[in-house]
Amino acid sequence: MATIYDVAKRAGVSPKTVSRVLNGDAPVSQKTREAVSAAMTALGYVPSHAARSMKSHRSGLIGLITGAISNADEVAAPAGLPELFIVQGVQHVIESSRKTLLISDTGGRLDRVPALVRTFQEHRVEGILYVSDFHKPLDVSLDCQGIRKVLVNCFDDAGTPAVIPDDEGGQYALTKSVVAAGHKRIAYLTLAPGMEATRLRMKGFCKALAEAGISHDPALVMATDLYGSPGEHQLIWDALDKFFTLDEPPTAICCGNDRLAMAVYGILRKRGIAVPEQVSVVGYDDHRLISETLYPALTTAELPYSAMGARAARLLLDLLADPLAREPDAPILVSGQVRQRSSLVAPNLDQNNVISLKGRTEI
């Protein structure tokens, strides 16, 4: 393997001149620079990144810990979309920063995280991004003293810089769209109880109703998300049974994610209930494999994973660029857009069109 001394000998310069060309830390003539570059090409010389980082005290490396690679094929992820989109957002920003992103996958095992952090420390990474599989409190210790870190899709009580989705704002904007279409009886099939997204989106849902002067009816809200397990379909079926046997059935249904909305489409069709002519349906995530291929196309709120990754990467780079930079006082909220499609229309208030399953028996 060629060394800096071999390059210097072939180019007819001193090793120190070669070092200046590599590091760009001193003036070198264009002729000398070209001679050194030609020598490196001819000899197949590859500069030692480790040696250069020891000199500059900057490795140029950013570590990212995720389960996105090992979990990419799991359709049952609570988030509804793989966090791989967050990783893509991070990579888009890092690749233009002249730094290198090192990605380590947990393999679905949180107990591997401390070892991954230690490996990053051994490689002298400048910062670490930790990506959670869905919006929740940090569920593992990230002990990396002296290294800047940013959490993505999660948060902790220590005030670590974090970037999370604006779940409350997203559901608020989506529900406002449903209200703006003229709906006053709006049902809500939520994600699983106990999830951070469920709590926040419920706040957004109720806020939009209150602003419109619509009373919140608990009878129109049910949790049906079982992460895609077989029992989920029955929960949705039972919820729709309950909704449409009310004296005032809903004219629109909000679903906790697009997968739930897809199941609602199928059950309503079996019941002979037309979407959107009789009932409007909206989802959440903008999982385009679902939202754009359903018929009618699904109105939904975007879960802004790519934007979250990009925002987290930019935050980390800004903190690294200025050691005295103040960290955000609270997690940074990233908002998505409401994607208006044909599953949401004005309610049909024709008395002959009112849906009721009272007295009906399914065979």
Disulfide bonds with the S-S distance in Angstrom:
none
